[in-house]
Amino acid sequence: MAVCVAVIAKENYPLYIRSVPMENELKFHYMVHTSLDVVDEKISAMGKALVDQRELYLGLLYPTEDYKMFRKLHNSYTDVMCNPFYNPGDCIQSRAFDSMVTSMMIQVC
């Protein structure tokens, strides 16, 4: 069940965060930013010492049965990135992307 969707930039900051229900929005923002800190720590540790490459693997981040939902999200994200009016690195403010995420979250809940 998807209760929060976050799209992260390659520089490790959120481009888009959406959560359902809205009462827990602050909690999910905190979780996303905390997760980004964990990833950042793992990446910075690799620069300081020779760390085994397998240590950076965080595990499967979504259940395999949710692949169709992930694919739908990925296709919509690709549409946003291919928009000639979108500047890479800016927050995602696409109504189409937002409505797709909302419909996906309502479908699962």
PyMOL CGO cylinders between C-alpha atoms (Angstrom):
from pymol import cmd
from pymol.cgo import CYLINDER

trace = [
    CYLINDER, 0.00, 0.00, 0.00, 1.47, 3.35, -1.03, 0.3, 1, 1, 1, 1, 1, 1,
    CYLINDER, 1.47, 3.35, -1.03, 0.96, 6.12, 1.50, 0.3, 1, 1, 1, 1, 1, 1,
    CYLINDER, 0.96, 6.12, 1.50, 3.83, 8.36, 0.40, 0.3, 1, 1, 1, 1, 1, 1,
    CYLINDER, 3.83, 8.36, 0.40, 5.54, 8.94, -2.94, 0.3, 1, 1, 1, 1, 1, 1,
    CYLINDER, 5.54, 8.94, -2.94, 8.79, 10.89, -3.19, 0.3, 1, 1, 1, 1, 1, 1,
    CYLINDER, 8.79, 10.89, -3.19, 10.86, 11.69, -6.27, 0.3, 1, 1, 1, 1, 1, 1,
    CYLINDER, 10.86, 11.69, -6.27, 14.51, 12.39, -5.46, 0.3, 1, 1, 1, 1, 1, 1,
    CYLINDER, 14.51, 12.39, -5.46, 16.97, 14.41, -7.56, 0.3, 1, 1, 1, 1, 1, 1,
    CYLINDER, 16.97, 14.41, -7.56, 20.41, 13.02, -8.34, 0.3, 1, 1, 1, 1, 1, 1,
    CYLINDER, 20.41, 13.02, -8.34, 21.84, 15.62, -5.94, 0.3, 1, 1, 1, 1, 1, 1,
    CYLINDER, 21.84, 15.62, -5.94, 19.88, 13.89, -3.12, 0.3, 1, 1, 1, 1, 1, 1,
    CYLINDER, 19.88, 13.89, -3.12, 17.02, 16.33, -2.47, 0.3, 1, 1, 1, 1, 1, 1,
    CYLINDER, 17.02, 16.33, -2.47, 13.29, 15.78, -2.97, 0.3, 1, 1, 1, 1, 1, 1,
    CYLINDER, 13.29, 15.78, -2.97, 11.69, 17.08, -6.17, 0.3, 1, 1, 1, 1, 1, 1,
    CYLINDER, 11.69, 17.08, -6.17, 8.20, 15.87, -5.24, 0.3, 1, 1, 1, 1, 1, 1,
    CYLINDER, 8.20, 15.87, -5.24, 6.58, 14.49, -2.07, 0.3, 1, 1, 1, 1, 1, 1,
    CYLINDER, 6.58, 14.49, -2.07, 2.95, 13.43, -1.82, 0.3, 1, 1, 1, 1, 1, 1,
    CYLINDER, 2.95, 13.43, -1.82, 1.35, 11.55, 1.08, 0.3, 1, 1, 1, 1, 1, 1,
    CYLINDER, 1.35, 11.55, 1.08, -2.08, 10.22, 1.99, 0.3, 1, 1, 1, 1, 1, 1,
    CYLINDER, -2.08, 10.22, 1.99, -3.63, 10.89, 4.52, 0.3, 1, 1, 1, 1, 1, 1,
    CYLINDER, -3.63, 10.89, 4.52, -2.70, 14.54, 4.83, 0.3, 1, 1, 1, 1, 1, 1,
    CYLINDER, -2.70, 14.54, 4.83, -2.61, 14.39, 8.67, 0.3, 1, 1, 1, 1, 1, 1,
    CYLINDER, -2.61, 14.39, 8.67, 0.68, 12.46, 8.51, 0.3, 1, 1, 1, 1, 1, 1,
    CYLINDER, 0.68, 12.46, 8.51, 2.33, 14.65, 5.88, 0.3, 1, 1, 1, 1, 1, 1,
    CYLINDER, 2.33, 14.65, 5.88, 4.97, 16.05, 8.25, 0.3, 1, 1, 1, 1, 1, 1,
    CYLINDER, 4.97, 16.05, 8.25, 5.83, 12.54, 9.44, 0.3, 1, 1, 1, 1, 1, 1,
    CYLINDER, 5.83, 12.54, 9.44, 6.43, 11.37, 5.86, 0.3, 1, 1, 1, 1, 1, 1,
    CYLINDER, 6.43, 11.37, 5.86, 8.49, 14.45, 4.99, 0.3, 1, 1, 1, 1, 1, 1,
    CYLINDER, 8.49, 14.45, 4.99, 10.66, 13.64, 8.00, 0.3, 1, 1, 1, 1, 1, 1,
    CYLINDER, 10.66, 13.64, 8.00, 11.00, 10.00, 6.90, 0.3, 1, 1, 1, 1, 1, 1,
    CYLINDER, 11.00, 10.00, 6.90, 12.00, 11.00, 3.35, 0.3, 1, 1, 1, 1, 1, 1,
    CYLINDER, 12.00, 11.00, 3.35, 14.62, 13.47, 4.56, 0.3, 1, 1, 1, 1, 1, 1,
    CYLINDER, 14.62, 13.47, 4.56, 15.97, 10.96, 7.11, 0.3, 1, 1, 1, 1, 1, 1,
    CYLINDER, 15.97, 10.96, 7.11, 16.26, 8.32, 4.38, 0.3, 1, 1, 1, 1, 1, 1,
    CYLINDER, 16.26, 8.32, 4.38, 18.14, 10.80, 2.21, 0.3, 1, 1, 1, 1, 1, 1,
    CYLINDER, 18.14, 10.80, 2.21, 20.56, 11.39, 5.09, 0.3, 1, 1, 1, 1, 1, 1,
    CYLINDER, 20.56, 11.39, 5.09, 21.20, 7.64, 5.38, 0.3, 1, 1, 1, 1, 1, 1,
    CYLINDER, 21.20, 7.64, 5.38, 21.94, 7.38, 1.65, 0.3, 1, 1, 1, 1, 1, 1,
    CYLINDER, 21.94, 7.38, 1.65, 24.19, 10.45, 1.84, 0.3, 1, 1, 1, 1, 1, 1,
    CYLINDER, 24.19, 10.45, 1.84, 26.13, 8.94, 4.76, 0.3, 1, 1, 1, 1, 1, 1,
    CYLINDER, 26.13, 8.94, 4.76, 26.66, 5.67, 2.87, 0.3, 1, 1, 1, 1, 1, 1,
    CYLINDER, 26.66, 5.67, 2.87, 27.90, 7.51, -0.21, 0.3, 1, 1, 1, 1, 1, 1,
    CYLINDER, 27.90, 7.51, -0.21, 30.24, 9.79, 1.76, 0.3, 1, 1, 1, 1, 1, 1,
    CYLINDER, 30.24, 9.79, 1.76, 31.66, 6.79, 3.67, 0.3, 1, 1, 1, 1, 1, 1,
    CYLINDER, 31.66, 6.79, 3.67, 32.69, 5.28, 0.36, 0.3, 1, 1, 1, 1, 1, 1,
    CYLINDER, 32.69, 5.28, 0.36, 34.90, 8.27, -0.40, 0.3, 1, 1, 1, 1, 1, 1,
    CYLINDER, 34.90, 8.27, -0.40, 36.72, 8.06, 2.95, 0.3, 1, 1, 1, 1, 1, 1,
    CYLINDER, 36.72, 8.06, 2.95, 37.67, 4.39, 2.85, 0.3, 1, 1, 1, 1, 1, 1,
    CYLINDER, 37.67, 4.39, 2.85, 37.57, 1.42, 0.55, 0.3, 1, 1, 1, 1, 1, 1,
    CYLINDER, 37.57, 1.42, 0.55, 34.12, 0.11, 1.22, 0.3, 1, 1, 1, 1, 1, 1,
    CYLINDER, 34.12, 0.11, 1.22, 32.74, -2.97, -0.46, 0.3, 1, 1, 1, 1, 1, 1,
    CYLINDER, 32.74, -2.97, -0.46, 30.43, -1.93, -3.33, 0.3, 1, 1, 1, 1, 1, 1,
    CYLINDER, 30.43, -1.93, -3.33, 27.76, -4.35, -2.11, 0.3, 1, 1, 1, 1, 1, 1,
    CYLINDER, 27.76, -4.35, -2.11, 27.44, -2.38, 1.13, 0.3, 1, 1, 1, 1, 1, 1,
    CYLINDER, 27.44, -2.38, 1.13, 25.75, 0.46, -0.78, 0.3, 1, 1, 1, 1, 1, 1,
    CYLINDER, 25.75, 0.46, -0.78, 22.87, -1.82, -1.75, 0.3, 1, 1, 1, 1, 1, 1,
    CYLINDER, 22.87, -1.82, -1.75, 19.85, -0.77, 0.33, 0.3, 1, 1, 1, 1, 1, 1,
    CYLINDER, 19.85, -0.77, 0.33, 17.74, -3.79, -0.52, 0.3, 1, 1, 1, 1, 1, 1,
    CYLINDER, 17.74, -3.79, -0.52, 14.65, -4.11, -2.63, 0.3, 1, 1, 1, 1, 1, 1,
    CYLINDER, 14.65, -4.11, -2.63, 12.81, -0.83, -2.13, 0.3, 1, 1, 1, 1, 1, 1,
    CYLINDER, 12.81, -0.83, -2.13, 9.44, -2.02, -3.39, 0.3, 1, 1, 1, 1, 1, 1,
    CYLINDER, 9.44, -2.02, -3.39, 7.67, -5.40, -3.45, 0.3, 1, 1, 1, 1, 1, 1,
    CYLINDER, 7.67, -5.40, -3.45, 7.87, -7.13, -6.82, 0.3, 1, 1, 1, 1, 1, 1,
    CYLINDER, 7.87, -7.13, -6.82, 4.08, -7.40, -7.05, 0.3, 1, 1, 1, 1, 1, 1,
    CYLINDER, 4.08, -7.40, -7.05, 3.93, -3.58, -7.05, 0.3, 1, 1, 1, 1, 1, 1,
    CYLINDER, 3.93, -3.58, -7.05, 5.98, -3.44, -10.25, 0.3, 1, 1, 1, 1, 1, 1,
    CYLINDER, 5.98, -3.44, -10.25, 3.02, -2.23, -12.34, 0.3, 1, 1, 1, 1, 1, 1,
    CYLINDER, 3.02, -2.23, -12.34, 2.46, 0.68, -9.95, 0.3, 1, 1, 1, 1, 1, 1,
    CYLINDER, 2.46, 0.68, -9.95, 6.16, 1.55, -10.10, 0.3, 1, 1, 1, 1, 1, 1,
    CYLINDER, 6.16, 1.55, -10.10, 6.11, 1.33, -13.90, 0.3, 1, 1, 1, 1, 1, 1,
    CYLINDER, 6.11, 1.33, -13.90, 3.14, 3.71, -14.07, 0.3, 1, 1, 1, 1, 1, 1,
    CYLINDER, 3.14, 3.71, -14.07, 4.98, 6.17, -11.81, 0.3, 1, 1, 1, 1, 1, 1,
    CYLINDER, 4.98, 6.17, -11.81, 8.17, 5.87, -13.86, 0.3, 1, 1, 1, 1, 1, 1,
    CYLINDER, 8.17, 5.87, -13.86, 6.34, 6.50, -17.15, 0.3, 1, 1, 1, 1, 1, 1,
    CYLINDER, 6.34, 6.50, -17.15, 4.68, 9.59, -15.73, 0.3, 1, 1, 1, 1, 1, 1,
    CYLINDER, 4.68, 9.59, -15.73, 8.03, 10.84, -14.37, 0.3, 1, 1, 1, 1, 1, 1,
    CYLINDER, 8.03, 10.84, -14.37, 9.56, 10.30, -17.82, 0.3, 1, 1, 1, 1, 1, 1,
    CYLINDER, 9.56, 10.30, -17.82, 6.80, 12.42, -19.34, 0.3, 1, 1, 1, 1, 1, 1,
    CYLINDER, 6.80, 12.42, -19.34, 7.64, 15.23, -16.90, 0.3, 1, 1, 1, 1, 1, 1,
    CYLINDER, 7.64, 15.23, -16.90, 11.36, 15.02, -17.71, 0.3, 1, 1, 1, 1, 1, 1,
    CYLINDER, 11.36, 15.02, -17.71, 10.67, 15.07, -21.48, 0.3, 1, 1, 1, 1, 1, 1,
    CYLINDER, 10.67, 15.07, -21.48, 8.58, 18.23, -21.21, 0.3, 1, 1, 1, 1, 1, 1,
    CYLINDER, 8.58, 18.23, -21.21, 10.56, 21.01, -22.92, 0.3, 1, 1, 1, 1, 1, 1,
    CYLINDER, 10.56, 21.01, -22.92, 9.29, 23.54, -20.35, 0.3, 1, 1, 1, 1, 1, 1,
    CYLINDER, 9.29, 23.54, -20.35, 10.58, 21.60, -17.33, 0.3, 1, 1, 1, 1, 1, 1,
    CYLINDER, 10.58, 21.60, -17.33, 13.99, 22.61, -15.95, 0.3, 1, 1, 1, 1, 1, 1,
    CYLINDER, 13.99, 22.61, -15.95, 15.79, 19.57, -14.48, 0.3, 1, 1, 1, 1, 1, 1,
    CYLINDER, 15.79, 19.57, -14.48, 16.35, 20.05, -10.75, 0.3, 1, 1, 1, 1, 1, 1,
    CYLINDER, 16.35, 20.05, -10.75, 13.24, 22.19, -10.19, 0.3, 1, 1, 1, 1, 1, 1,
    CYLINDER, 13.24, 22.19, -10.19, 10.38, 20.90, -8.05, 0.3, 1, 1, 1, 1, 1, 1,
    CYLINDER, 10.38, 20.90, -8.05, 7.82, 18.92, -10.02, 0.3, 1, 1, 1, 1, 1, 1,
    CYLINDER, 7.82, 18.92, -10.02, 4.65, 20.98, -10.38, 0.3, 1, 1, 1, 1, 1, 1,
    CYLINDER, 4.65, 20.98, -10.38, 2.92, 19.05, -13.13, 0.3, 1, 1, 1, 1, 1, 1,
    CYLINDER, 2.92, 19.05, -13.13, -0.84, 18.65, -12.68, 0.3, 1, 1, 1, 1, 1, 1,
    CYLINDER, -0.84, 18.65, -12.68, -0.79, 15.47, -14.78, 0.3, 1, 1, 1, 1, 1, 1,
    CYLINDER, -0.79, 15.47, -14.78, 1.94, 13.91, -12.61, 0.3, 1, 1, 1, 1, 1, 1,
    CYLINDER, 1.94, 13.91, -12.61, 0.16, 14.97, -9.43, 0.3, 1, 1, 1, 1, 1, 1,
    CYLINDER, 0.16, 14.97, -9.43, -3.19, 13.55, -10.56, 0.3, 1, 1, 1, 1, 1, 1,
    CYLINDER, -3.19, 13.55, -10.56, -1.54, 10.27, -11.60, 0.3, 1, 1, 1, 1, 1, 1,
    CYLINDER, -1.54, 10.27, -11.60, 0.12, 9.93, -8.18, 0.3, 1, 1, 1, 1, 1, 1,
    CYLINDER, 0.12, 9.93, -8.18, -3.15, 10.80, -6.44, 0.3, 1, 1, 1, 1, 1, 1,
    CYLINDER, -3.15, 10.80, -6.44, -5.11, 8.24, -8.46, 0.3, 1, 1, 1, 1, 1, 1,
    CYLINDER, -5.11, 8.24, -8.46, -2.43, 5.63, -7.80, 0.3, 1, 1, 1, 1, 1, 1,
    CYLINDER, -2.43, 5.63, -7.80, -2.57, 6.27, -4.04, 0.3, 1, 1, 1, 1, 1, 1,
    CYLINDER, -2.57, 6.27, -4.04, -6.37, 6.23, -3.94, 0.3, 1, 1, 1, 1, 1, 1,
    CYLINDER, -6.37, 6.23, -3.94, -6.40, 3.00, -5.92, 0.3, 1, 1, 1, 1, 1, 1,
    CYLINDER, -6.40, 3.00, -5.92, -4.12, 1.25, -3.45, 0.3, 1, 1, 1, 1, 1, 1,
    CYLINDER, -4.12, 1.25, -3.45, -5.70, 2.54, -0.23, 0.3, 1, 1, 1, 1, 1, 1,
]
cmd.load_cgo(trace, "trace")
